Amino acid sequence: MNKQEQDELKKEAAIKAAGMVKSGMILGVGTGSTVAFFIDALGKRRKEDGLKLKAMVTTSSRSKKQLESWGFKVGKLSDIDHVDLTIDGSDRVADNFDGIKGGGGALTLEKNVAINSNKIIWIVDESKLVHRLSGFPLPVEVLPISCEQNFRRFQAEGLKPQWRMDNGKRFVTHYGNYIIDLAVDPIPVPHGLADYLDHTVGVVEHGLFLGMCDEVIIAHSNGKIEDKKKD
């Protein structure tokens, strides 16, 4: 499948997701190539169907700019008490709907939006599907003040840490922190690793999104758009 064909599938999945948004909602919007198609589909609904949202938040400046180009007003998470629906992508999705996110470096804001959402839908292509979480390094955002200690601790635990780099320098997140990608593969016990990271001083957030997603819209290479809901 070439890129044009893949983009067409992503676009179909994104249009399906956009059709699930209802006027009056407080909407969370993620980031990524498929979400970009979703934003365009949402913008067309605003223009053609008069879609009106009560409020909207997003997880990246890129998505914010695209949404604003369609006339949407994007607010801050701190200004609302909940999100009715969040539409986002995911770097990996396991059979039980657990996911790895943060490939773009926005995992902290993504998780804050997710944890405050009543419903979460991920839109992905079939290459992101795995039986158990694997095939993608796990991002861990860490404070600069103790990042070296965190790195050595992860090494000692056999988690295969790697600094995320950007043009020869350490990648810096929106919040001024660094990202250590853990190359342990597959993740042996996701909930156990999440608990370990949650209790590690210096860790701001990690990319294990466990038990959060309610529905996954999947673009398959055979042209089928699959809508899977958690039992």
NORQUIDA-V456396 format. One record per helix or strand. SS is the DSSP state (a for helix, b for strand). FROM is the first residue (numbers start at 0). LEN is the number of residues. If there is no record, write none. Layout:
ss: <SS,SS>
from: <FROM,FROM>
len: <LEN,LEN>
//
This chain:
ss: <a,b,a,b,a,a,b,b,b,b,a,b,b,a,b,b,a,b,b,b,b,b,a,b,b,b,b>
from: <2,25,32,54,60,76,82,84,91,98,106,116,119,125,128,137,143,160,164,168,171,177,189,202,207,214,224>
len: <16,4,17,4,9,3,1,4,2,2,9,1,6,3,1,5,13,3,2,2,1,5,9,4,2,5,5>
//
